Amino acid sequence: MKIIIIGGVAAGMSAAAKAKRIHADAEIVVYEMTEEVSFGACGLPYFVGNFFENPNQMIARTKEQFADSGIIVHTKHQVMALHPQSKTIRVKSLKTGLEFGDQYDKIMIATGASAVIPPFDNKDLVNIFTLKSMQDGVALKEKVMKPEYKQVVVIGGGYIGMEVVEAMLHVGKEVRLFQADSRVLPETFDEEITDIMTDEILRKGVLLHTKERVQGFVGEIEVEGVITDQGQYPADLVVIATGVRPNTGFLTDTGITMLENGALVINGHGETSLPDVYAAGDCATVYHLVKKQEVYIPLATTANKLGRIVGENLVGLNSHFPGTLGSACIKVLDLEAGRTGLSEKEAKELGLSYNTILIRDKNQTHYYPGQVDIHVKLIYDAETKVILGGQIVGEQGAVLRVDVLAAAIYNKLTTEELGMLDLCYSPPFSRTWDVLNIAGNVAE
């Protein structure tokens, strides 16, 4: 059996490793566009912000290590076309420019996603960056570490944009953040939570511009400024973090089923609409357990889990991925925040009958050093009180409590059950009634 995997990052290499462990005799070939495989792009903002210095720490396993296990990895190779009828692909070597064909019995598409760059004027000026690949990170950090580049503009207030803001503050830059929406992280967190995040970044000196759209850049060779629909601002470096788009353009003529944004629609086994063609990761959908529909949520955790499932199914098993809750977290300077399940915005869009509760309490006892505020928001069914979603923000202890909410939603717990859930207590970690118990008990 010959298995081809297109894309060698999270989902692709998880699948390759799992398939090889189960079926040692399978021929597994991986084609990857970049020089690196098994690369954790989530670490890029922290590398750029000099929280650590060696970029290779973001590589979980090298291509040589995969080769030692019998997996053939071709880096700097781009798959140009898939021909499902003949079970062949067309591949281009990015080093030589030569093109050739290859044949498969089963194939997995794990091509990930690319940074979206809006049609800004003069977007090709030097010192304008995205942050998606290892090369992006190395190039940006080289400039960031030069003291003459002081004023950094970040475009986009999503996860990457917010992490880049912290990175730039960490290395002593002046930071200006542009967000076209009225608030940061609008697609994942509700307004009450993002208001707390906004207060934090303003308190740390970030120049935040909401409801302001960047139109282009000024400069001769290097970028010197940013032009928006409301004014012009100086900039030595610019980081564009305006979202990602699935790398599936080479599949347009195959008839494969996609969402409007190009994400490949898959089932719980990782199968696409084409026979013997699987997909997972940032190029594909995932089933949402609360929404009960296929959604596009590009997260590394989901990519790795679905990659493992696909790896098992590529060699003949019948494994099934139960679904996602969209659990995600972010560090916003001295705050940490996490969410899982539905936001209130999503519950409203789905037309659900729901209630919400938002409380402010403390993360631990007052007599042990380190007590700070912690905010919890629950979204729950108005009739059954089954928890549909939750969000938590605070200086410490917030994110790991979201894991409790994820388990509660997965098991369809009610607010009453959360109120009496047996959670750990010790003065350094919580109060006798944990903030989650309190949230569950006050929900009506």
Backbone torsions as a table, in degrees:
resi	resn	phi	psi	omega
1	MET	NA	133.1	177.0
2	LYS	-113.1	125.8	179.6
3	ILE	-116.0	129.0	174.0
4	ILE	-110.7	135.5	176.3
5	ILE	-120.6	123.2	179.7
6	ILE	-98.1	105.9	-178.2
7	GLY	112.1	122.6	-173.3
8	GLY	-118.3	40.7	179.4
9	VAL	-103.8	-122.7	-171.9
10	ALA	-70.7	-64.7	-175.0
11	ALA	-64.9	-43.6	-176.2
12	GLY	-62.3	-46.8	-177.2
13	MET	-77.0	-28.0	172.6
14	SER	-62.5	-42.1	178.6
15	ALA	-66.4	-44.4	-178.8
16	ALA	-60.8	-46.7	-178.3
17	ALA	-64.3	-43.3	-178.9
18	LYS	-66.2	-44.4	-179.6
19	ALA	-61.8	-40.5	-178.5
20	LYS	-68.6	-35.5	178.6
21	ARG	-65.9	-36.0	-178.6
22	ILE	-79.5	-43.0	-174.3
23	HIS	-125.2	85.9	-174.7
24	ALA	-61.5	-25.5	-177.2
25	ASP	-86.9	-7.5	-179.5
26	ALA	-67.0	139.9	174.2
27	GLU	-88.8	115.9	-176.4
28	ILE	-118.5	121.9	-178.7
29	VAL	-121.2	130.9	-179.5
30	VAL	-116.0	132.7	173.2
31	TYR	-113.3	123.4	-177.4
32	GLU	-129.4	133.7	-176.3
33	MET	-70.7	-32.5	-175.5
34	THR	-94.2	-175.9	177.9
35	GLU	-83.2	-18.4	-172.7
36	GLU	-109.6	150.4	170.2
37	VAL	-123.6	163.1	177.8
38	SER	50.5	49.1	-173.3
39	PHE	-102.9	129.6	-178.8
40	GLY	-93.8	90.2	-176.7
41	ALA	-64.3	-18.3	-180.0
42	CYS	-61.9	-20.6	-179.7
43	GLY	-84.0	-7.2	-173.0
44	LEU	-57.7	-47.1	-179.9
45	PRO	-59.8	-34.2	-177.5
46	TYR	-77.6	-29.8	171.9
47	PHE	-66.8	-47.1	-179.9
48	VAL	-61.6	-37.1	179.5
49	GLY	-81.6	6.7	175.4
50	ASN	64.1	30.8	169.9
51	PHE	-72.1	-22.9	170.1
52	PHE	-150.2	161.1	-168.6
53	GLU	-108.1	-29.1	-173.8
54	ASN	-94.4	113.1	-178.1
55	PRO	-65.1	-22.2	-179.8
56	ASN	-67.5	-14.2	175.5
57	GLN	-65.6	-16.5	178.2
58	MET	-85.5	-4.0	179.7
59	ILE	-96.8	117.1	-177.2
60	ALA	-74.5	-35.0	-176.6
61	ARG	-156.9	133.3	-176.2
62	THR	-82.3	164.6	177.7
63	LYS	-65.6	-28.7	176.6
64	GLU	-66.4	-37.8	177.8
65	GLN	-67.3	-37.5	175.7
66	PHE	-66.3	-39.6	179.1
67	ALA	-61.6	-37.9	179.0
68	ASP	-61.7	-26.7	179.3
69	SER	-90.8	2.6	176.6
70	GLY	95.9	8.8	178.6
71	ILE	-95.6	123.6	-178.5
72	ILE	-85.7	121.0	-177.1
73	VAL	-118.9	123.6	176.0
74	HIS	-110.8	105.4	175.4
75	THR	-86.6	164.9	-177.1
76	LYS	55.5	38.8	175.7
77	HIS	-128.0	129.8	-179.6
78	GLN	-112.8	128.3	174.3
79	VAL	-80.7	121.0	-173.8
80	MET	-92.7	-28.4	-176.2
81	ALA	-157.6	149.0	174.4
82	LEU	-117.6	131.5	178.3
83	HIS	-118.4	90.4	-172.8
84	PRO	-65.0	-29.5	-178.8
85	GLN	-64.9	-41.4	-179.8
86	SER	-95.9	-1.4	-177.5
87	LYS	54.0	49.8	178.5
88	THR	-131.3	161.8	174.7
89	ILE	-132.1	158.8	173.1
90	ARG	-112.7	128.2	-172.1
91	VAL	-121.2	143.8	176.6
92	LYS	-121.4	129.2	172.5
93	SER	-77.3	121.1	-178.4
94	LEU	-77.0	-11.0	177.3
95	LYS	-87.8	-40.9	-175.6
96	THR	-105.6	-20.4	-175.9
97	GLY	83.5	-4.6	-179.2
98	LEU	-74.0	144.3	177.7
99	GLU	-115.6	147.7	-180.0
100	PHE	-152.6	169.4	179.6
101	GLY	-107.6	160.8	174.4
102	ASP	-147.5	158.2	-175.0
103	GLN	-122.7	149.1	-179.2
104	TYR	-136.4	159.0	166.4
105	ASP	-94.0	-42.3	173.4
106	LYS	-137.2	150.6	-176.9
107	ILE	-139.0	146.4	177.2
108	MET	-121.7	132.9	175.9
109	ILE	-101.2	115.7	-179.1
110	ALA	-136.4	51.6	-171.2
111	THR	-83.5	-2.2	175.9
112	GLY	67.2	-151.8	-177.2
113	ALA	-139.2	158.5	177.9
114	SER	-115.3	155.1	178.0
115	ALA	-65.9	136.0	175.8
116	VAL	-84.0	127.2	176.4
117	ILE	-116.3	108.3	179.4
118	PRO	-60.5	164.5	-177.4
119	PRO	-77.1	61.5	178.4
120	PHE	-71.2	147.0	172.7
121	ASP	-68.6	138.3	176.2
122	ASN	59.1	35.4	-177.2
123	LYS	-72.1	-7.7	-179.7
124	ASP	-93.8	7.5	175.9
125	LEU	-61.8	151.2	177.8
126	VAL	-65.5	146.2	178.1
127	ASN	78.1	24.2	168.5
128	ILE	-111.4	123.2	-169.3
129	PHE	-127.0	155.9	158.6
130	THR	-111.8	175.2	-177.2
131	LEU	-140.4	84.5	-178.9
132	LYS	-130.7	-36.3	-176.0
133	SER	-110.2	167.6	174.7
134	MET	-57.9	-41.6	179.9
135	GLN	-62.2	-39.2	176.2
136	ASP	-57.2	-47.9	-176.3
137	GLY	-65.4	-43.7	-179.4
138	VAL	-64.6	-44.1	-179.2
139	ALA	-65.1	-43.4	-179.7
140	LEU	-66.5	-43.2	-177.9
141	LYS	-63.7	-36.5	178.6
142	GLU	-56.2	-40.7	179.5
143	LYS	-77.9	-38.5	-178.0
144	VAL	-60.3	-36.1	-175.9
145	MET	-77.5	-3.5	177.3
146	LYS	-88.3	123.1	-173.8
147	PRO	-64.0	-21.4	-178.1
148	GLU	-71.4	-18.1	176.5
149	TYR	-93.2	101.0	-171.0
150	LYS	-106.5	-36.3	-173.1
151	GLN	-102.4	115.4	-177.2
152	VAL	-112.4	132.2	175.3
153	VAL	-109.0	128.8	175.3
154	VAL	-111.6	128.3	-179.2
155	ILE	-109.7	112.5	-179.9
156	GLY	115.6	121.6	-177.1
157	GLY	-104.8	37.4	173.7
158	GLY	-90.0	-160.2	-177.2
159	TYR	-58.2	-52.9	-176.2
160	ILE	-64.3	-44.1	179.8
161	GLY	-58.8	-43.7	-179.8
162	MET	-66.6	-36.9	178.4
163	GLU	-69.9	-35.3	176.5
164	VAL	-66.3	-37.0	176.5
165	VAL	-56.5	-48.6	179.0
166	GLU	-62.6	-41.4	-179.7
167	ALA	-59.2	-43.5	-177.6
168	MET	-70.4	-37.8	175.0
169	LEU	-64.1	-35.6	-178.2
170	HIS	-62.6	-31.1	179.2
171	VAL	-101.8	17.3	169.0
172	GLY	81.9	24.2	179.9
173	LYS	-89.3	158.7	169.1
174	GLU	-86.8	127.3	-169.9
175	VAL	-119.4	132.2	174.8
176	ARG	-123.5	127.9	-176.5
177	LEU	-115.9	125.8	176.3
178	PHE	-107.0	131.4	178.5
179	GLN	-135.3	120.0	-177.4
180	ALA	-66.2	-30.8	178.2
181	ASP	-75.2	173.9	-179.4
182	SER	-78.5	-9.5	-179.7
183	ARG	-156.5	166.2	178.5
184	VAL	-78.6	156.7	176.6
185	LEU	45.9	48.5	-174.2
186	PRO	-72.6	-21.7	-176.2
187	GLU	-85.5	-13.2	-173.2
188	THR	-121.6	-32.0	-178.7
189	PHE	-118.2	149.5	177.5
190	ASP	-79.8	165.4	-170.1
191	GLU	-61.6	-37.8	-178.9
192	GLU	-60.9	-33.6	-178.7
193	ILE	-79.8	-42.8	-179.1
194	THR	-70.0	-25.2	174.2
195	ASP	-60.8	-38.9	179.2
196	ILE	-68.0	-40.3	176.7
197	MET	-62.9	-42.3	-179.4
198	THR	-61.7	-43.5	177.8
199	ASP	-58.3	-38.0	-178.6
200	GLU	-67.2	-47.2	-176.9
201	ILE	-70.7	-31.4	175.2
202	LEU	-68.5	-38.4	179.2
203	ARG	-62.8	-29.9	-179.4
204	LYS	-89.6	7.1	172.0
205	GLY	93.1	9.4	177.1
206	VAL	-72.6	135.8	176.7
207	LEU	-89.1	103.2	-173.4
208	LEU	-100.1	128.3	177.2
209	HIS	-120.2	103.6	174.5
210	THR	-98.2	160.3	-177.8
211	LYS	52.8	38.8	179.1
212	GLU	-136.2	124.6	-173.9
213	ARG	-103.6	128.9	175.0
214	VAL	-73.7	135.8	179.9
215	GLN	-110.7	-27.9	-179.6
216	GLY	175.8	-168.5	-174.4
217	PHE	-132.4	156.8	176.7
218	VAL	-120.9	151.4	-180.0
219	GLY	151.1	164.2	177.6
220	GLU	-89.7	-63.7	176.9
221	ILE	-112.1	-54.6	176.1
222	GLU	-92.5	153.6	177.3
223	VAL	-66.1	137.8	179.6
224	GLU	-122.0	-18.1	-178.9
225	GLY	-166.4	166.9	179.8
226	VAL	-119.4	134.2	177.4
227	ILE	-108.3	130.9	177.8
228	THR	-121.4	-177.7	176.8
229	ASP	-75.8	2.0	-179.3
230	GLN	-128.9	-5.8	-179.7
231	GLY	167.7	-169.6	178.4
232	GLN	-129.5	140.2	-173.1
233	TYR	-137.5	147.0	-179.5
234	PRO	-72.2	151.2	178.6
235	ALA	-157.3	129.3	172.0
236	ASP	-93.9	-34.5	177.4
237	LEU	-136.3	146.0	177.4
238	VAL	-130.1	134.1	173.9
239	VAL	-118.9	120.6	179.2
240	ILE	-94.1	118.7	-179.6
241	ALA	-132.5	63.6	-173.2
242	THR	-104.1	24.6	175.8
243	GLY	110.0	178.5	-178.7
244	VAL	-131.2	161.1	178.3
245	ARG	-133.5	133.9	-179.5
246	PRO	-57.3	139.2	178.6
247	ASN	-84.5	74.7	-176.4
248	THR	-128.4	13.6	-177.5
249	GLY	-60.9	-29.6	-178.5
250	PHE	-72.0	-5.6	-178.4
251	LEU	-103.8	3.3	-172.4
252	THR	-55.6	-38.9	-174.9
253	ASP	-89.2	6.9	-176.4
254	THR	-88.5	-15.4	-175.6
255	GLY	83.1	6.8	179.6
256	ILE	-66.8	144.6	-177.6
257	THR	-78.8	128.8	-179.2
258	MET	-132.4	159.3	165.4
259	LEU	-76.1	173.2	-178.7
260	GLU	-60.4	-31.3	-178.6
261	ASN	-84.2	0.6	179.0
262	GLY	98.1	-1.7	178.8
263	ALA	-69.6	134.4	-179.2
264	LEU	-75.8	129.5	179.9
265	VAL	-82.9	124.6	-179.5
266	ILE	-125.8	162.2	173.9
267	ASN	-97.6	-172.9	-176.5
268	GLY	-66.2	-14.6	176.3
269	HIS	-93.0	-2.9	-177.3
270	GLY	86.0	10.3	-178.3
271	GLU	-84.2	138.1	172.5
272	THR	-87.3	-171.5	179.3
273	SER	-77.7	-8.0	179.3
274	LEU	-98.5	140.6	-179.5
275	PRO	-61.0	134.7	175.8
276	ASP	62.2	19.5	177.1
277	VAL	-117.0	118.2	-177.8
278	TYR	-112.2	165.9	177.6
279	ALA	-156.2	156.9	175.3
280	ALA	-168.8	162.2	177.3
281	GLY	96.3	-156.4	-173.1
282	ASP	-72.4	-3.2	176.1
283	CYS	-97.8	0.5	-170.9
284	ALA	-132.7	166.3	175.8
285	THR	-82.5	176.5	173.1
286	VAL	-149.5	149.2	-178.0
287	TYR	-80.8	130.2	180.0
288	HIS	-95.8	124.6	-173.3
289	LEU	-67.9	-29.8	-179.9
290	VAL	-92.6	-42.7	177.7
291	LYS	-70.2	-25.3	-177.9
292	LYS	58.1	46.4	177.9
293	GLN	-156.4	162.3	176.4
294	GLU	-75.4	132.7	-178.3
295	VAL	-133.4	166.3	175.2
296	TYR	-108.8	106.9	178.2
297	ILE	-133.3	93.7	-176.3
298	PRO	-76.7	97.0	-179.8
299	LEU	-129.6	141.1	-178.0
300	ALA	-63.3	-37.1	-178.6
301	THR	-63.1	-44.8	178.9
302	THR	-65.2	-40.6	179.9
303	ALA	-59.2	-45.2	-179.2
304	ASN	-66.1	-41.4	-178.6
305	LYS	-68.4	-46.5	179.1
306	LEU	-67.1	-33.4	176.1
307	GLY	-60.1	-41.4	177.8
308	ARG	-62.4	-43.8	178.7
309	ILE	-61.3	-46.5	179.9
310	VAL	-62.4	-40.1	178.3
311	GLY	-57.7	-40.5	178.2
312	GLU	-66.6	-41.1	-177.0
313	ASN	-74.9	-26.6	177.5
314	LEU	-62.8	-26.7	-178.8
315	VAL	-108.6	22.8	167.0
316	GLY	104.7	-2.2	176.8
317	LEU	-79.3	177.8	-178.3
318	ASN	-128.6	51.1	-176.1
319	SER	-78.1	152.9	-175.2
320	HIS	-132.8	133.2	176.3
321	PHE	-89.2	122.4	-173.3
322	PRO	-67.5	-30.4	-179.4
323	GLY	134.3	176.2	-176.9
324	THR	-117.9	158.4	169.4
325	LEU	-110.9	2.6	-177.8
326	GLY	66.7	27.6	-179.4
327	SER	-63.5	130.0	-177.9
328	ALA	-154.9	156.4	-179.4
329	CYS	-143.5	163.9	-179.1
330	ILE	-153.6	146.8	172.2
331	LYS	-100.4	124.9	178.7
332	VAL	-117.5	87.3	-177.7
333	LEU	57.7	-114.8	-179.2
334	ASP	-86.8	-0.4	178.9
335	LEU	-100.4	155.2	167.2
336	GLU	-128.2	144.0	-177.0
337	ALA	-143.9	148.8	178.2
338	GLY	-147.2	159.8	179.4
339	ARG	-146.4	156.0	176.6
340	THR	-155.7	154.8	-178.3
341	GLY	70.6	-143.1	-178.2
342	LEU	-91.2	143.6	163.9
343	SER	-82.8	168.3	176.4
344	GLU	-64.0	-37.2	177.7
345	LYS	-58.7	-43.4	-179.2
346	GLU	-68.9	-40.1	178.3
347	ALA	-61.3	-39.1	178.6
348	LYS	-67.1	-42.9	180.0
349	GLU	-63.5	-31.2	179.3
350	LEU	-81.3	-6.8	179.5
351	GLY	73.1	27.5	-178.3
352	LEU	-79.6	153.0	171.3
353	SER	-91.0	109.2	-171.8
354	TYR	-139.4	162.5	169.1
355	ASN	-124.0	163.2	175.3
356	THR	-132.9	157.5	172.0
357	ILE	-139.0	135.6	175.8
358	LEU	-127.1	122.8	179.1
359	ILE	-126.6	153.2	170.3
360	ARG	-116.4	124.9	179.2
361	ASP	-138.8	-157.6	-179.7
362	LYS	-118.0	152.6	-176.9
363	ASN	-79.9	-20.6	-174.9
364	GLN	-161.4	-177.8	-179.9
365	THR	-69.2	155.7	-175.7
366	HIS	-76.1	-23.8	-173.9
367	TYR	-89.1	-3.6	172.8
368	TYR	-104.9	133.6	-175.7
369	PRO	-56.5	136.4	174.3
370	GLY	113.9	9.5	179.6
371	GLN	-69.7	129.2	178.8
372	VAL	-141.3	168.4	178.0
373	ASP	-69.5	149.1	171.7
374	ILE	-141.8	134.8	-176.5
375	HIS	-113.6	134.8	179.8
376	VAL	-127.2	130.8	173.0
377	LYS	-120.3	130.4	175.3
378	LEU	-114.5	141.2	170.6
379	ILE	-116.8	125.9	-173.7
380	TYR	-146.1	156.5	-178.8
381	ASP	-62.4	130.0	-174.5
382	ALA	-64.1	-30.7	-177.0
383	GLU	-94.1	-52.1	-173.9
384	THR	-85.7	-18.4	-176.2
385	LYS	68.3	12.6	175.0
386	VAL	-66.9	133.1	-176.7
387	ILE	-73.7	130.3	-179.2
388	LEU	-105.3	-26.1	-178.2
389	GLY	-169.7	165.4	178.7
390	GLY	-159.8	151.5	178.3
391	GLN	-140.6	140.1	-178.7
392	ILE	-136.8	139.5	175.4
393	VAL	-141.2	140.8	178.8
394	GLY	-178.2	176.1	-178.3
395	GLU	-76.3	-32.9	175.8
396	GLN	-156.6	148.9	178.8
397	GLY	86.1	4.3	-176.4
398	ALA	-81.7	-50.9	-169.0
399	VAL	-65.5	-43.9	-177.9
400	LEU	-66.8	-24.3	174.4
401	ARG	-70.1	-26.7	176.3
402	VAL	-63.3	-31.5	176.5
403	ASP	-60.4	-36.1	176.2
404	VAL	-63.7	-43.3	178.9
405	LEU	-64.1	-37.4	178.0
406	ALA	-61.3	-44.2	177.9
407	ALA	-64.8	-37.7	179.4
408	ALA	-65.1	-43.9	179.9
409	ILE	-67.1	-42.6	179.6
410	TYR	-57.5	-37.1	-177.6
411	ASN	-97.8	11.2	174.5
412	LYS	58.1	41.2	176.1
413	LEU	-70.8	151.7	175.1
414	THR	-93.0	169.5	177.0
415	THR	-63.7	-36.0	178.2
416	GLU	-62.8	-40.8	178.8
417	GLU	-67.9	-36.8	175.4
418	LEU	-63.0	-39.0	-179.1
419	GLY	-61.1	-28.2	-178.7
420	MET	-110.7	9.7	-178.9
421	LEU	-62.8	137.3	-176.6
422	ASP	-79.3	93.8	-178.4
423	LEU	-105.6	155.3	-177.3
424	CYS	-65.0	145.7	173.5
425	TYR	-135.1	132.0	167.2
426	SER	-162.3	141.9	-174.0
427	PRO	-48.4	-36.6	-179.9
428	PRO	-73.4	-12.8	-170.4
429	PHE	-117.7	-27.1	-175.5
430	SER	-164.0	-176.5	169.7
431	ARG	-107.9	170.2	-175.4
432	THR	-58.8	-39.3	167.1
433	TRP	-99.2	106.3	-179.6
434	ASP	-63.9	157.3	-179.8
435	VAL	-57.5	-30.8	177.8
436	LEU	-70.6	-39.9	175.1
437	ASN	-59.9	-44.7	-178.7
438	ILE	-62.6	-44.2	179.1
439	ALA	-59.5	-44.3	179.2
440	GLY	-63.7	-37.9	-175.8
441	ASN	-74.9	-28.8	-178.2
442	VAL	-90.5	-10.2	179.0
443	ALA	-66.5	135.0	-177.8
444	GLU	-114.9	NA	NA
